[in-house]
Amino acid sequence: MSSMDTDVPPNQQLTITAAARLHMGFFDLSQPLGRTSGRSFGGIGLAIDAPCTQLQLAKSNQLNIEANHSEHVVKIVENLIQSFNLPTGFSLKVLQKIPEHAGLGSGTQMALATGAGLSQ
């Protein structure tokens, strides 16, 4: 994987930032306690300012991913390319990432930030 091309014009690059979140668990939000019908689960979470996921995407002649040895990011990109038949002419650089397995939504936020960036 190679570095981001610094000669890319600003109108052909994009920075995406996604906040970490604290997940408060699953709750039945629609029924009184003890009642089993209706919606079974709901989630509550809070967005926090730091840490965050921050990605830089730019047009490129070939697919370049700079993610500090994070195979998870590579898998997310590969899945998005395959699932949505996306062209591979872009570079993605992870500027910041939420620590993995810390309960802050690192995988979800990385996938959402990557998908949002590629959709642009």
ROSE-913225 format. One record per residue: residue number from 1; residue in three letters; x, y, z of N, C-alpha, C in turn. Coordinates in steps of 0.02 Angstrom, whole numbers, plus 50000, padded with zeros to 5 digits. Layout:
<node seq="NUM" type="ALA" n_c1="X" n_c2="Y" n_c3="Z" ca_c1="X" ca_c2="Y" ca_c3="Z" c_c1="X" c_c2="Y" c_c3="Z"/>
...
***
This chain:
<node seq="1" type="MET" n_c1="50042" n_c2="49942" n_c3="50000" ca_c1="50000" ca_c2="50000" ca_c3="50000" c_c1="50045" c_c2="50062" c_c3="50000"/>
<node seq="2" type="SER" n_c1="50025" n_c2="50113" n_c3="49964" ca_c1="50068" ca_c2="50171" ca_c3="49959" c_c1="50035" c_c2="50233" c_c3="49989"/>
<node seq="3" type="SER" n_c1="50074" n_c2="50286" n_c3="49993" ca_c1="50051" ca_c2="50348" ca_c3="50024" c_c1="50003" c_c2="50386" c_c3="49980"/>
<node seq="4" type="MET" n_c1="49965" n_c2="50430" n_c3="50011" ca_c1="49919" ca_c2="50473" ca_c3="49976" c_c1="49957" c_c2="50519" c_c3="49929"/>
<node seq="5" type="ASP" n_c1="49932" n_c2="50529" n_c3="49869" ca_c1="49963" ca_c2="50574" ca_c3="49821" c_c1="49949" c_c2="50646" c_c3="49843"/>
<node seq="6" type="THR" n_c1="50002" n_c2="50682" n_c3="49859" ca_c1="49994" ca_c2="50751" ca_c3="49883" c_c1="49980" c_c2="50800" c_c3="49827"/>
<node seq="7" type="ASP" n_c1="49983" n_c2="50778" n_c3="49764" ca_c1="49971" ca_c2="50822" ca_c3="49707" c_c1="49898" c_c2="50821" c_c3="49685"/>
<node seq="8" type="VAL" n_c1="49854" n_c2="50788" n_c3="49723" ca_c1="49783" ca_c2="50784" ca_c3="49705" c_c1="49751" c_c2="50851" c_c3="49721"/>
<node seq="9" type="PRO" n_c1="49715" n_c2="50880" n_c3="49672" ca_c1="49681" ca_c2="50944" ca_c3="49685" c_c1="49630" c_c2="50937" c_c3="49741"/>
<node seq="10" type="PRO" n_c1="49620" n_c2="50990" n_c3="49781" ca_c1="49573" ca_c2="50987" ca_c3="49837" c_c1="49503" c_c2="50965" c_c3="49818"/>
<node seq="11" type="ASN" n_c1="49481" n_c2="50981" n_c3="49757" ca_c1="49413" ca_c2="50962" ca_c3="49737" c_c1="49407" c_c2="50888" c_c3="49719"/>
<node seq="12" type="GLN" n_c1="49463" n_c2="50851" n_c3="49723" ca_c1="49462" ca_c2="50779" ca_c3="49710" c_c1="49482" c_c2="50739" c_c3="49771"/>
<node seq="13" type="GLN" n_c1="49479" n_c2="50771" n_c3="49829" ca_c1="49492" ca_c2="50734" ca_c3="49891" c_c1="49441" c_c2="50754" c_c3="49943"/>
<node seq="14" type="LEU" n_c1="49434" n_c2="50712" n_c3="49993" ca_c1="49381" ca_c2="50720" ca_c3="50042" c_c1="49406" c_c2="50694" c_c3="50109"/>
<node seq="15" type="THR" n_c1="49389" n_c2="50729" n_c3="50163" ca_c1="49404" ca_c2="50705" ca_c3="50230" c_c1="49338" c_c2="50690" c_c3="50265"/>
<node seq="16" type="ILE" n_c1="49333" n_c2="50631" n_c3="50294" ca_c1="49273" ca_c2="50609" ca_c3="50330" c_c1="49292" c_c2="50598" c_c3="50403"/>
<node seq="17" type="THR" n_c1="49253" n_c2="50625" n_c3="50449" ca_c1="49264" ca_c2="50614" ca_c3="50521" c_c1="49201" c_c2="50583" c_c3="50551"/>
<node seq="18" type="ALA" n_c1="49209" n_c2="50530" n_c3="50589" ca_c1="49154" ca_c2="50497" ca_c3="50622" c_c1="49169" c_c2="50492" c_c3="50697"/>
<node seq="19" type="ALA" n_c1="49124" n_c2="50514" n_c3="50738" ca_c1="49134" ca_c2="50514" ca_c3="50811" c_c1="49130" c_c2="50443" c_c3="50838"/>
<node seq="20" type="ALA" n_c1="49167" n_c2="50431" n_c3="50892" ca_c1="49160" ca_c2="50369" ca_c3="50929" c_c1="49093" c_c2="50372" c_c3="50966"/>
<node seq="21" type="ARG" n_c1="49071" n_c2="50316" n_c3="50991" ca_c1="49008" ca_c2="50316" ca_c3="51028" c_c1="49012" c_c2="50267" c_c3="51086"/>
<node seq="22" type="LEU" n_c1="48977" n_c2="50285" n_c3="51138" ca_c1="48971" ca_c2="50241" ca_c3="51197" c_c1="48904" c_c2="50206" c_c3="51191"/>
<node seq="23" type="HIS" n_c1="48906" n_c2="50140" n_c3="51188" ca_c1="48845" ca_c2="50101" ca_c3="51181" c_c1="48819" c_c2="50084" c_c3="51250"/>
<node seq="24" type="MET" n_c1="48755" n_c2="50098" n_c3="51262" ca_c1="48726" ca_c2="50087" ca_c3="51328" c_c1="48687" c_c2="50022" c_c3="51334"/>
<node seq="25" type="GLY" n_c1="48687" n_c2="49981" n_c3="51281" ca_c1="48654" ca_c2="49917" ca_c3="51286" c_c1="48587" c_c2="49915" c_c3="51250"/>
<node seq="26" type="PHE" n_c1="48554" n_c2="49859" n_c3="51258" ca_c1="48490" ca_c2="49848" ca_c3="51225" c_c1="48434" c_c2="49850" c_c3="51276"/>
<node seq="27" type="PHE" n_c1="48381" n_c2="49883" n_c3="51257" ca_c1="48323" ca_c2="49891" ca_c3="51301" c_c1="48260" c_c2="49882" c_c3="51261"/>
<node seq="28" type="ASP" n_c1="48206" n_c2="49859" n_c3="51294" ca_c1="48140" ca_c2="49858" ca_c3="51263" c_c1="48111" c_c2="49927" c_c3="51276"/>
<node seq="29" type="LEU" n_c1="48108" n_c2="49968" n_c3="51223" ca_c1="48087" ca_c2="50038" ca_c3="51231" c_c1="48013" c_c2="50050" c_c3="51218"/>
<node seq="30" type="SER" n_c1="47976" n_c2="49997" n_c3="51199" ca_c1="47907" ca_c2="50009" ca_c3="51179" c_c1="47855" c_c2="49981" c_c3="51226"/>
<node seq="31" type="GLN" n_c1="47873" n_c2="49940" n_c3="51273" ca_c1="47824" ca_c2="49907" ca_c3="51315" c_c1="47842" c_c2="49915" c_c3="51389"/>
<node seq="32" type="PRO" n_c1="47791" n_c2="49912" n_c3="51432" ca_c1="47806" ca_c2="49914" ca_c3="51504" c_c1="47846" c_c2="49852" c_c3="51524"/>
<node seq="33" type="LEU" n_c1="47881" n_c2="49855" n_c3="51579" ca_c1="47920" ca_c2="49799" ca_c3="51603" c_c1="47876" c_c2="49737" c_c3="51611"/>
<node seq="34" type="GLY" n_c1="47901" n_c2="49679" n_c3="51592" ca_c1="47864" ca_c2="49616" ca_c3="51600" c_c1="47821" c_c2="49598" c_c3="51540"/>
<node seq="35" type="ARG" n_c1="47809" n_c2="49644" n_c3="51495" ca_c1="47768" ca_c2="49629" ca_c3="51436" c_c1="47813" c_c2="49604" c_c3="51380"/>
<node seq="36" type="THR" n_c1="47794" n_c2="49550" n_c3="51346" ca_c1="47839" ca_c2="49520" ca_c3="51297" c_c1="47820" c_c2="49534" c_c3="51224"/>
<node seq="37" type="SER" n_c1="47763" n_c2="49565" n_c3="51210" ca_c1="47745" ca_c2="49579" ca_c3="51141" c_c1="47774" c_c2="49646" c_c3="51119"/>
<node seq="38" type="GLY" n_c1="47775" n_c2="49658" n_c3="51054" ca_c1="47801" ca_c2="49721" ca_c3="51028" c_c1="47875" c_c2="49716" c_c3="51013"/>
<node seq="39" type="ARG" n_c1="47905" n_c2="49773" n_c3="51005" ca_c1="47976" ca_c2="49776" ca_c3="50988" c_c1="48018" c_c2="49747" c_c3="51045"/>
<node seq="40" type="SER" n_c1="48067" n_c2="49705" n_c3="51027" ca_c1="48107" ca_c2="49671" ca_c3="51078" c_c1="48167" c_c2="49710" c_c3="51100"/>
<node seq="41" type="PHE" n_c1="48197" n_c2="49749" n_c3="51055" ca_c1="48260" ca_c2="49781" ca_c3="51072" c_c1="48263" c_c2="49852" c_c3="51045"/>
<node seq="42" type="GLY" n_c1="48302" n_c2="49892" n_c3="51077" ca_c1="48319" ca_c2="49959" ca_c3="51055" c_c1="48388" c_c2="49974" c_c3="51083"/>
<node seq="43" type="GLY" n_c1="48424" n_c2="50016" n_c3="51051" ca_c1="48491" ca_c2="50033" ca_c3="51076" c_c1="48494" c_c2="50106" c_c3="51094"/>
<node seq="44" type="ILE" n_c1="48535" n_c2="50120" n_c3="51143" ca_c1="48547" ca_c2="50189" ca_c3="51163" c_c1="48622" c_c2="50199" c_c3="51163"/>
<node seq="45" type="GLY" n_c1="48644" n_c2="50255" n_c3="51134" ca_c1="48715" ca_c2="50270" ca_c3="51132" c_c1="48726" c_c2="50344" c_c3="51132"/>
<node seq="46" type="LEU" n_c1="48786" n_c2="50363" n_c3="51149" ca_c1="48806" ca_c2="50434" ca_c3="51151" c_c1="48867" c_c2="50444" c_c3="51107"/>
<node seq="47" type="ALA" n_c1="48865" n_c2="50494" n_c3="51063" ca_c1="48924" ca_c2="50511" ca_c3="51024" c_c1="48973" c_c2="50550" c_c3="51068"/>
<node seq="48" type="ILE" n_c1="49037" n_c2="50537" n_c3="51060" ca_c1="49088" ca_c2="50574" ca_c3="51098" c_c1="49138" c_c2="50604" c_c3="51049"/>
<node seq="49" type="ASP" n_c1="49168" n_c2="50660" n_c3="51068" ca_c1="49213" ca_c2="50696" ca_c3="51022" c_c1="49279" c_c2="50659" c_c3="51009"/>
<node seq="50" type="ALA" n_c1="49305" n_c2="50625" n_c3="51058" ca_c1="49370" ca_c2="50591" ca_c3="51049" c_c1="49368" c_c2="50526" c_c3="51086"/>
<node seq="51" type="PRO" n_c1="49399" n_c2="50475" n_c3="51059" ca_c1="49434" ca_c2="50473" ca_c3="50995" c_c1="49384" c_c2="50474" c_c3="50938"/>
<node seq="52" type="CYS" n_c1="49410" n_c2="50479" n_c3="50877" ca_c1="49367" ca_c2="50479" ca_c3="50818" c_c1="49400" c_c2="50440" c_c3="50762"/>
<node seq="53" type="THR" n_c1="49361" n_c2="50426" n_c3="50711" ca_c1="49387" ca_c2="50398" ca_c3="50649" c_c1="49390" c_c2="50454" c_c3="50599"/>
<node seq="54" type="GLN" n_c1="49448" n_c2="50462" n_c3="50567" ca_c1="49455" ca_c2="50513" ca_c3="50516" c_c1="49492" c_c2="50484" c_c3="50456"/>
<node seq="55" type="LEU" n_c1="49461" n_c2="50489" n_c3="50398" ca_c1="49488" ca_c2="50462" ca_c3="50337" c_c1="49497" c_c2="50517" c_c3="50285"/>
<node seq="56" type="GLN" n_c1="49547" n_c2="50508" n_c3="50243" ca_c1="49555" ca_c2="50552" ca_c3="50185" c_c1="49550" c_c2="50509" c_c3="50123"/>
<node seq="57" type="LEU" n_c1="49506" n_c2="50526" n_c3="50078" ca_c1="49498" ca_c2="50491" ca_c3="50015" c_c1="49515" c_c2="50538" c_c3="49958"/>
<node seq="58" type="ALA" n_c1="49546" n_c2="50511" n_c3="49906" ca_c1="49564" ca_c2="50552" ca_c3="49848" c_c1="49561" c_c2="50509" c_c3="49785"/>
<node seq="59" type="LYS" n_c1="49547" n_c2="50541" n_c3="49729" ca_c1="49550" ca_c2="50506" ca_c3="49665" c_c1="49622" c_c2="50485" c_c3="49653"/>
<node seq="60" type="SER" n_c1="49631" n_c2="50428" n_c3="49620" ca_c1="49697" ca_c2="50402" ca_c3="49607" c_c1="49694" c_c2="50357" c_c3="49545"/>
<node seq="61" type="ASN" n_c1="49751" n_c2="50341" n_c3="49517" ca_c1="49754" ca_c2="50296" ca_c3="49460" c_c1="49744" c_c2="50223" c_c3="49480"/>
<node seq="62" type="GLN" n_c1="49756" n_c2="50208" n_c3="49544" ca_c1="49749" ca_c2="50139" ca_c3="49568" c_c1="49727" c_c2="50141" c_c3="49641"/>
<node seq="63" type="LEU" n_c1="49705" n_c2="50084" n_c3="49666" ca_c1="49684" ca_c2="50077" ca_c3="49735" c_c1="49745" c_c2="50079" c_c3="49781"/>
<node seq="64" type="ASN" n_c1="49745" n_c2="50126" n_c3="49827" ca_c1="49798" ca_c2="50132" ca_c3="49878" c_c1="49764" c_c2="50140" c_c3="49945"/>
<node seq="65" type="ILE" n_c1="49785" n_c2="50099" n_c3="49993" ca_c1="49757" ca_c2="50103" ca_c3="50061" c_c1="49815" c_c2="50110" c_c3="50109"/>
<node seq="66" type="GLU" n_c1="49813" n_c2="50162" n_c3="50149" ca_c1="49863" ca_c2="50173" ca_c3="50201" c_c1="49827" c_c2="50172" c_c3="50268"/>
<node seq="67" type="ALA" n_c1="49835" n_c2="50116" n_c3="50304" ca_c1="49795" ca_c2="50106" ca_c3="50364" c_c1="49835" c_c2="50077" c_c3="50422"/>
<node seq="68" type="ASN" n_c1="49900" n_c2="50088" n_c3="50424" ca_c1="49942" ca_c2="50063" ca_c3="50480" c_c1="49929" c_c2="49990" c_c3="50496"/>
<node seq="69" type="HIS" n_c1="49935" n_c2="49947" n_c3="50447" ca_c1="49929" ca_c2="49875" ca_c3="50455" c_c1="49861" c_c2="49851" c_c3="50481"/>
<node seq="70" type="SER" n_c1="49809" n_c2="49889" n_c3="50466" ca_c1="49742" ca_c2="49869" ca_c3="50488" c_c1="49707" c_c2="49829" c_c3="50433"/>
<node seq="71" type="GLU" n_c1="49708" n_c2="49764" n_c3="50439" ca_c1="49675" ca_c2="49720" ca_c3="50391" c_c1="49599" c_c2="49732" c_c3="50390"/>
<node seq="72" type="HIS" n_c1="49573" n_c2="49755" n_c3="50447" ca_c1="49501" ca_c2="49769" ca_c3="50451" c_c1="49480" c_c2="49822" c_c3="50400"/>
<node seq="73" type="VAL" n_c1="49520" n_c2="49874" n_c3="50393" ca_c1="49505" ca_c2="49928" ca_c3="50345" c_c1="49508" c_c2="49901" c_c3="50274"/>
<node seq="74" type="VAL" n_c1="49558" n_c2="49861" n_c3="50259" ca_c1="49565" ca_c2="49831" ca_c3="50193" c_c1="49503" c_c2="49788" c_c3="50177"/>
<node seq="75" type="LYS" n_c1="49480" n_c2="49749" n_c3="50225" ca_c1="49421" ca_c2="49707" ca_c3="50215" c_c1="49358" c_c2="49749" c_c3="50203"/>
<node seq="76" type="ILE" n_c1="49351" n_c2="49803" n_c3="50240" ca_c1="49294" ca_c2="49848" ca_c3="50230" c_c1="49294" c_c2="49875" c_c3="50159"/>
<node seq="77" type="VAL" n_c1="49351" n_c2="49899" n_c3="50136" ca_c1="49357" ca_c2="49927" ca_c3="50069" c_c1="49342" c_c2="49874" c_c3="50017"/>
<node seq="78" type="GLU" n_c1="49372" n_c2="49815" n_c3="50024" ca_c1="49359" ca_c2="49760" ca_c3="49977" c_c1="49285" c_c2="49742" c_c3="49974"/>
<node seq="79" type="ASN" n_c1="49253" n_c2="49738" n_c3="50032" ca_c1="49181" ca_c2="49721" ca_c3="50034" c_c1="49139" c_c2="49774" c_c3="50000"/>
<node seq="80" type="LEU" n_c1="49154" n_c2="49838" n_c3="50011" ca_c1="49117" ca_c2="49892" ca_c3="49979" c_c1="49126" c_c2="49891" c_c3="49903"/>
<node seq="81" type="ILE" n_c1="49188" n_c2="49881" n_c3="49881" ca_c1="49202" ca_c2="49878" ca_c3="49809" c_c1="49162" c_c2="49821" c_c3="49777"/>
<node seq="82" type="GLN" n_c1="49165" n_c2="49763" n_c3="49808" ca_c1="49130" ca_c2="49705" ca_c3="49780" c_c1="49054" c_c2="49712" c_c3="49784"/>
<node seq="83" type="SER" n_c1="49029" n_c2="49733" n_c3="49841" ca_c1="48956" ca_c2="49737" ca_c3="49850" c_c1="48923" c_c2="49789" c_c3="49805"/>
<node seq="84" type="PHE" n_c1="48958" n_c2="49844" n_c3="49792" ca_c1="48927" ca_c2="49899" ca_c3="49753" c_c1="48961" c_c2="49909" c_c3="49686"/>
<node seq="85" type="ASN" n_c1="49004" n_c2="49862" n_c3="49666" ca_c1="49038" ca_c2="49865" ca_c3="49601" c_c1="49071" c_c2="49934" c_c3="49591"/>
<node seq="86" type="LEU" n_c1="49109" n_c2="49956" n_c3="49640" ca_c1="49141" ca_c2="50021" ca_c3="49638" c_c1="49206" c_c2="50020" c_c3="49598"/>
<node seq="87" type="PRO" n_c1="49222" n_c2="50075" n_c3="49565" ca_c1="49288" ca_c2="50079" ca_c3="49533" c_c1="49342" c_c2="50083" c_c3="49586"/>
<node seq="88" type="THR" n_c1="49402" n_c2="50063" n_c3="49568" ca_c1="49457" ca_c2="50060" ca_c3="49617" c_c1="49507" c_c2="50116" c_c3="49608"/>
<node seq="89" type="GLY" n_c1="49487" n_c2="50170" n_c3="49576" ca_c1="49532" ca_c2="50227" ca_c3="49565" c_c1="49529" c_c2="50276" c_c3="49622"/>
<node seq="90" type="PHE" n_c1="49550" n_c2="50255" n_c3="49681" ca_c1="49551" ca_c2="50301" ca_c3="49738" c_c1="49605" c_c2="50280" c_c3="49788"/>
<node seq="91" type="SER" n_c1="49624" n_c2="50328" n_c3="49829" ca_c1="49669" ca_c2="50316" ca_c3="49885" c_c1="49631" c_c2="50330" c_c3="49949"/>
<node seq="92" type="LEU" n_c1="49643" n_c2="50290" n_c3="49999" ca_c1="49612" ca_c2="50299" ca_c3="50064" c_c1="49668" c_c2="50299" c_c3="50116"/>
<node seq="93" type="LYS" n_c1="49670" n_c2="50350" n_c3="50157" ca_c1="49719" ca_c2="50355" ca_c3="50210" c_c1="49683" c_c2="50363" c_c3="50276"/>
<node seq="94" type="VAL" n_c1="49698" n_c2="50321" n_c3="50325" ca_c1="49669" ca_c2="50327" ca_c3="50392" c_c1="49712" c_c2="50377" c_c3="50430"/>
<node seq="95" type="LEU" n_c1="49683" n_c2="50435" n_c3="50445" ca_c1="49718" ca_c2="50486" ca_c3="50483" c_c1="49714" c_c2="50474" c_c3="50558"/>
<node seq="96" type="GLN" n_c1="49655" n_c2="50452" n_c3="50580" ca_c1="49644" ca_c2="50435" ca_c3="50651" c_c1="49595" c_c2="50376" c_c3="50652"/>
<node seq="97" type="LYS" n_c1="49601" n_c2="50335" n_c3="50703" ca_c1="49551" ca_c2="50282" ca_c3="50710" c_c1="49537" c_c2="50270" c_c3="50783"/>
<node seq="98" type="ILE" n_c1="49476" n_c2="50247" n_c3="50795" ca_c1="49453" ca_c2="50230" ca_c3="50862" c_c1="49487" c_c2="50165" c_c3="50881"/>
<node seq="99" type="PRO" n_c1="49513" n_c2="50159" n_c3="50942" ca_c1="49544" ca_c2="50095" ca_c3="50963" c_c1="49494" c_c2="50037" c_c3="50956"/>
<node seq="100" type="GLU" n_c1="49519" n_c2="49982" n_c3="50928" ca_c1="49476" ca_c2="49923" ca_c3="50919" c_c1="49464" c_c2="49888" c_c3="50986"/>
<node seq="101" type="HIS" n_c1="49406" n_c2="49858" n_c3="50991" ca_c1="49386" ca_c2="49817" ca_c3="51049" c_c1="49385" c_c2="49858" c_c3="51114"/>
<node seq="102" type="ALA" n_c1="49368" n_c2="49922" n_c3="51109" ca_c1="49364" ca_c2="49965" ca_c3="51168" c_c1="49292" c_c2="49984" c_c3="51183"/>
<node seq="103" type="GLY" n_c1="49244" n_c2="49956" n_c3="51145" ca_c1="49174" ca_c2="49972" ca_c3="51158" c_c1="49153" c_c2="50040" c_c3="51132"/>
<node seq="104" type="LEU" n_c1="49189" n_c2="50067" n_c3="51082" ca_c1="49174" ca_c2="50134" ca_c3="51057" c_c1="49150" c_c2="50134" c_c3="50985"/>
<node seq="105" type="GLY" n_c1="49133" n_c2="50076" n_c3="50959" ca_c1="49105" ca_c2="50072" ca_c3="50891" c_c1="49156" c_c2="50079" c_c3="50836"/>
<node seq="106" type="SER" n_c1="49217" n_c2="50057" n_c3="50847" ca_c1="49271" ca_c2="50068" ca_c3="50798" c_c1="49255" c_c2="50037" c_c3="50730"/>
<node seq="107" type="GLY" n_c1="49232" n_c2="49976" n_c3="50729" ca_c1="49217" ca_c2="49942" ca_c3="50666" c_c1="49159" c_c2="49973" c_c3="50629"/>
<node seq="108" type="THR" n_c1="49106" n_c2="49987" n_c3="50665" ca_c1="49047" ca_c2="50018" ca_c3="50635" c_c1="49064" c_c2="50087" c_c3="50607"/>
<node seq="109" type="GLN" n_c1="49099" n_c2="50127" n_c3="50646" ca_c1="49116" ca_c2="50195" ca_c3="50624" c_c1="49164" c_c2="50194" c_c3="50564"/>
<node seq="110" type="MET" n_c1="49211" n_c2="50146" n_c3="50563" ca_c1="49257" ca_c2="50140" ca_c3="50506" c_c1="49218" c_c2="50122" c_c3="50444"/>
<node seq="111" type="ALA" n_c1="49173" n_c2="50074" n_c3="50449" ca_c1="49133" ca_c2="50053" ca_c3="50391" c_c1="49088" c_c2="50110" c_c3="50367"/>
<node seq="112" type="LEU" n_c1="49055" n_c2="50145" n_c3="50412" ca_c1="49011" ca_c2="50200" ca_c3="50393" c_c1="49050" c_c2="50258" c_c3="50362"/>
<node seq="113" type="ALA" n_c1="49107" n_c2="50275" n_c3="50391" ca_c1="49148" ca_c2="50330" ca_c3="50364" c_c1="49174" c_c2="50313" c_c3="50295"/>
<node seq="114" type="THR" n_c1="49197" n_c2="50251" n_c3="50286" ca_c1="49223" ca_c2="50228" ca_c3="50222" c_c1="49167" c_c2="50229" c_c3="50169"/>
<node seq="115" type="GLY" n_c1="49111" n_c2="50201" n_c3="50186" ca_c1="49054" ca_c2="50200" ca_c3="50140" c_c1="49030" c_c2="50270" c_c3="50122"/>
<node seq="116" type="ALA" n_c1="49026" n_c2="50314" n_c3="50171" ca_c1="49005" ca_c2="50383" ca_c3="50158" c_c1="49054" c_c2="50418" c_c3="50112"/>
<node seq="117" type="GLY" n_c1="49119" n_c2="50407" n_c3="50124" ca_c1="49169" ca_c2="50439" ca_c3="50083" c_c1="49167" c_c2="50413" c_c3="50011"/>
<node seq="118" type="LEU" n_c1="49161" n_c2="50348" n_c3="50003" ca_c1="49160" ca_c2="50319" ca_c3="49936" c_c1="49097" c_c2="50338" c_c3="49898"/>
<node seq="119" type="SER" n_c1="49042" n_c2="50349" n_c3="49933" ca_c1="48981" ca_c2="50369" ca_c3="49899" c_c1="48985" c_c2="50439" c_c3="49871"/>
<node seq="120" type="GLN" n_c1="49030" n_c2="50479" n_c3="49898" ca_c1="49040" ca_c2="50547" ca_c3="49873" c_c1="49081" c_c2="50547" c_c3="49810"/>
***
